Amino acid sequence: MATYKIHLHKEEEGGFTASVPVLPGCITYGDSVEEALTMAKEAIELYIEDLKERGESIPDDNETLEYSLNLVEA
């Protein structure tokens, strides 16, 4: 099983852009968080299918560690 981190960015005009950092150019959009995640899953599947057809390796986030830092502005 492969793991993929999805970043969601809330858009000013509404909805969410979803990107998959480990898959360059794998970006999609949804009107809600749920729709953005559904669209991201479909985009990942299509991206991987294309990589397989071209005989390329398939990256994933299985070995990726993720941290968030909160910085207080002075």
PLY file of the C-alpha trace (Angstrom):
ply
format ascii 1.0
element vertex 74
property float x
property float y
property float z
element edge 73
property int vertex1
property int vertex2
end_header
0.00 0.00 0.00
1.34 3.41 -0.94
0.84 6.56 1.11
0.38 10.02 -0.37
0.24 13.28 1.54
-2.28 15.76 0.18
-1.99 19.48 0.87
-5.24 21.46 0.85
-5.22 25.20 0.30
-8.40 27.17 0.93
-9.06 29.51 -2.00
-10.29 33.09 -1.49
-13.11 32.60 -4.01
-14.17 29.40 -2.25
-13.25 25.75 -2.50
-9.93 24.02 -2.01
-6.94 23.30 -4.20
-5.38 19.91 -3.47
-1.79 19.09 -4.36
0.34 15.98 -3.91
3.93 17.14 -3.28
5.60 13.82 -4.10
3.87 13.80 -7.52
4.93 17.02 -9.29
2.05 18.64 -11.15
-0.58 16.49 -9.45
-3.00 19.29 -8.53
-6.78 19.40 -8.49
-9.68 21.34 -6.99
-12.92 20.75 -5.12
-15.74 22.94 -3.84
-15.46 21.30 -0.39
-12.74 19.44 1.53
-14.48 16.15 0.79
-14.71 16.88 -2.93
-11.08 18.04 -3.06
-9.95 14.79 -1.40
-12.06 12.71 -3.80
-10.62 14.59 -6.76
-7.08 14.17 -5.35
-7.56 10.40 -5.07
-8.65 10.25 -8.70
-5.75 12.48 -9.78
-3.25 10.25 -7.93
-4.67 7.12 -9.56
-4.43 8.67 -13.04
-0.92 9.97 -12.36
0.26 6.51 -11.25
-1.42 4.85 -14.24
0.50 7.21 -16.54
3.81 6.48 -14.77
3.21 2.74 -15.13
2.43 3.08 -18.85
5.73 4.93 -19.34
7.64 2.37 -17.27
8.68 4.96 -14.70
9.12 4.38 -10.97
6.22 5.30 -8.72
7.14 7.56 -5.80
5.19 7.60 -2.56
5.36 9.12 0.92
5.82 5.85 2.85
9.24 6.98 4.13
8.42 10.69 4.45
8.26 12.33 7.86
6.17 15.44 8.22
6.37 18.15 10.83
4.64 21.46 11.31
6.25 24.39 13.06
4.41 27.33 14.53
6.51 30.48 14.71
5.56 33.51 16.75
6.24 36.71 14.88
8.18 39.27 16.90
0 1
1 2
2 3
3 4
4 5
5 6
6 7
7 8
8 9
9 10
10 11
11 12
12 13
13 14
14 15
15 16
16 17
17 18
18 19
19 20
20 21
21 22
22 23
23 24
24 25
25 26
26 27
27 28
28 29
29 30
30 31
31 32
32 33
33 34
34 35
35 36
36 37
37 38
38 39
39 40
40 41
41 42
42 43
43 44
44 45
45 46
46 47
47 48
48 49
49 50
50 51
51 52
52 53
53 54
54 55
55 56
56 57
57 58
58 59
59 60
60 61
61 62
62 63
63 64
64 65
65 66
66 67
67 68
68 69
69 70
70 71
71 72
72 73
